[in-house]
Amino acid sequence: MTDLGPVMGMEQFRQHQTAGAEQLIFNKIQGVNNIHVPHQHDFFMILLFVKGKGNHIIDSVKYPIGERQVHVLFAGQLHKWKMESSTVGYQLMIARPLLEQFAPYFRFSFSNYQNHPVIPLSKAGFDGLLHAFQAINRELKSASPLLSLITAYAGVIAATVSKEAENNFQQFRVYQSHSVLAQFNILIDESYKDHKSVSYYASKLHISANYLNILCKKHLKVAATQLINQRVVLEAKRLLQTTTFSIKEIAYELGFNDQAHFSNFFKARTAASPSFFRKNI
């Protein structure tokens, strides 16, 4: 399969940039701003909202836009938004090579942020992020912008986002204190298409399937198999909305032996058939 769907690159946004460099675009967002068609990017994007009203739909989940929020969007995530006139914020679009330079400052697996892409901010967290965003904007507009300085500010942003996420979401705290669950989360992201049994992941973690399930239920409040299935459903939704693959092709892409099995799996977890979801969601 070769259909990539509506994946947008940074160059498609250059003409509207407030400031920019080869691997970076900075924008100020103000007023009404609507994206009606869900799409993906091949770059990382982070938005800091000073204030606002509207909705940002990320991977089929609707998040209200409000004041003192940060939204993170990794390559491959599906999104669209509707922002009302009161909205004020800042946007950074960052190419993969630059993201790799400050990625270690994201203290958790990228999939954790993908599961919690909208993070409410404390006043201190918001003030720190606002300072870093404005510093990047000033540096981009200087006569000789230094990429090393921009990368340092980006590292501050990543570290601050991680701290605020850990303060807001139990899942981040669990992964910080339970390395087995953090590794399970990473393994799911790597292998969910080919391996859907808890026993496979348990063997990779050198523990029993029963013990892995106990850990998940105790600390994450869900069964281990549910975490695997959630990742499969997420990718199914992305493929249904951004590609022209047939339902059968998507089923095979996700490791199902036949279309009927995939359709039953998807409907049981979303209350919609794949074809209905594609046409109506």
Secondary structure, 3 states (H helix, E strand, C coil): CCCCCCEECHHHHHHHCCEEECCEEEEEEECCEEEEEEEEECCEEEEEEEECCEEEEECCEEEEECCCEEEEECCCCCEEEEECCCCEEEEEEECHHHHHHHHHHCCCCHHHHHHCCEEECCHHHHHHHHHHHHHHHHHHHCCCCCHHHHHHHHHHHHHHHHHHHHHHCHHHHHHHHCHHHHHHHHHHHHHCCCCCCHHHHHHHHCCCHHHHHHHHHHHCCCCHHHHHHHHHHHHHHHHHHHCCCCHHHHHHHCCCCCHHHHHHHHHHHHCCCHHHHHHHC
